[in-house]
Amino acid sequence: MSSLHKNTLLKNTSSLPSRMLPPTATKVPGSSTTSSTQNLPKSRVRDFTPLPWSNYFETYEDVAVDDDNVFRVYKMGEAGPVVMLLHGGGFSALTWALMSTILVKQVKCRVIAMDMRGHGDTKTVDESNMSADTLASDVGKVVQTLFKDEEVPPIILVGHSMGGAIAVHAANKNLVPNLRSLVVIDVVEGSALEALHSMQSFLRGRPSRFKSLQYAIEYMVKSGQIRNIESARVSTQGHLIKCEDHITNDNSSQECSRLSNAIIEEEEEVGGTTEVESNGSKRMKTAECSTEKSQDTAYTWRVNLESTEQFWKGWFQGLSDLFLSCSVPKLLLLAGVDRLDRALTVGQMQGKFQMLILPQCGHAVHEDQPQKVADALATFLTRHKMAESLSGFERPSPCC
């Protein structure tokens, strides 16, 4: 190469913007190796601090159905029909926070989200009795107690997972007065019964406690149980209660190991959210449980779902026929069409209920996609003339 060519190339290279030049290798302090990671942008940091329920619901009420049983309900809205929300097993009423906030802006309605027996801030004399009959009876008693001094308004019963099954049982037994419609979210008899075979294994694979709410929220998001960070920040606290003791040396490392493995697998799938140390290693913040006795308040699961196994089949067995036999308008929201069993497939073809598939969701459909679920509910209510649409709400294109 001639000297003229060399000089021209050197001149052009020196005039390139710095972002187009390769990163300069720098020596990492305290290390004998060089690294260019210091020149890489830091990965974005996600906020896992808890959010208060009052950011979403207007108020709550502890409803005493008798001297021994008090149910926590969260409320929103002042007029219109009542949308009664029943959460799934292990969840709480706070699971509906984001969706409820959107719904009351779309249609004129009241929202009442209930902590089921053994969940959230509800206190009952026998929390271990979670049979379908008992839970359905609880729902009816709460409605009757709430409106004992007034005419019961039109009730739209909405349930997710276990709550969806209980909604069907309550509707089928006419336990809810003035019931106008039934909405079931991501629960189908066939797939639910099939999933029970692996449920104990799933529950055993969870950490049994967390050293703070932030760690619990991060676990819920990164394990994929709740894919919407904002929803996880308000709803996760409803899954948990404070431990009476602190995290001890004996179980701390075991819980950290389980949690770290779960989160590392999730990070490898989605990529781009793991913090990188200067030596290239992954640092999992959620797995940073101290091996020394922690001074932080520890949290564990509010309900011991493993101990409720005797009731699982009773929740779901015969559910499809019970759902189809309810005479009120019905809507089924699913995260995947593969969840349909034969009875529901035939019933849907016969027009016995409306159905909507919401892809790209986990099991907690209403938390992962609160806008889409609210749109579906608002459309369903206005189509059946059960609620007035508010200004600004435009019914989405036909979906259910």
C-alpha positions, 0 to 999 in steps of 0.5 A: 500500500502506498504512503498516500493510501496509508495517510488517507486511511489514517485521516478518515479513521481519526475523524470518525465519531467515537461511537463508531470506533471499537471500544477501548480495552480498559484494565479492570481495577484489581484485576489482571485482565482487561475488559471493555464492559465499562464502556457498555451501557448499564442494563435498565433497572426495574423497580420492585418496591410495593405500591399501596392498594389505595392508589387503585381502590377507593376504600375497603370494608370488613364485612362481618357475615356473622360473629366469627367470619369477617371478609375484606372487600375493596370498593370502587365506583358509586353507581351502576351494577356491581361487578363482584370479583373473585380471585384465584387460589393463593391470590387476593382481591388486590389482583384486580387493582389495575383492571378495576381502575380501567373498567370504572372509567369505561362503564358506569359500575361499582367494583367489589373485590373480595378476599376469599376465605383463608386469603388476604385480610379475611378472617374466618373461624375455619380457614382450612375449609375451602370446599366449593360449597363453603366458598360459594356460600361465603360469596352469597353471604357477603353480597347479602350482608353488603346490601342488607339495608337496600335493594340488591343491585344487578350483580355481574360475577367475575372469577379467575381460576379457583374464583371462576370455579366458585363463581360458577358454583355460586351462580348454579346454586342461586346463592347470589341475589339479582345475578345478571351475568357470569364471567370466568377467566382462564379456568376450564374443567379439563385442563384444570383437572389435568394440571392438578397432577403437577400442582404439588410439584409446582408448589414445592418448587416455590421459595417458602419465604422471602426476606422482604416484599421487594424480593417477593415481587421480583420473584413473581415477575421473573418467574413469570407468575405475574408478567405485569410489573405494576400489577405485581407491585400492588398484588404480591403483598396480598399473597403474603403475611409476615413471618413471626420469626426472622430468616435463619441460617438454616433455610436461607441458603436453600431458599436463595438457591431455589430462587436464584435458579428460577430467576437465572433460567428466566433471565436467560430466556428474555435476556437484557435485564440481568446486571453484569459485574465487571468480571462478566458474572451475573448478579441476581439481586433477588438471590442476595439473601444474607446467610447471617440472621437478617434484621429485615421482616421476613414474609411467607405465603398467606395460604398453605395451598398444599394443604388444600389438595383435598378440595381441588377436584371439588372446585373443578369437577363437572365445571363445564356442565355447570357453567353451560347450565347457568341461564344468565349471559356468560363470557369465558376469557382464556389465555389459549384456545387449547384450554377448551374441553369437548363440552365447552367446544360444543357449547361455544359452537351452539352459541351458549356463551361468548368466548375471547382468547387473549394471547401472550398472557400467563395464567393471571390474564387480568394482571398481565393484560388489564387493559384488554380484560377491562375492554372485554368486560366493558364490551360484554356489559354494554352489549347486553345493556347491563351498564352504560358506557362512559364518554371516551369508551369506544367498544373494540372491534368484535372480540367476544 
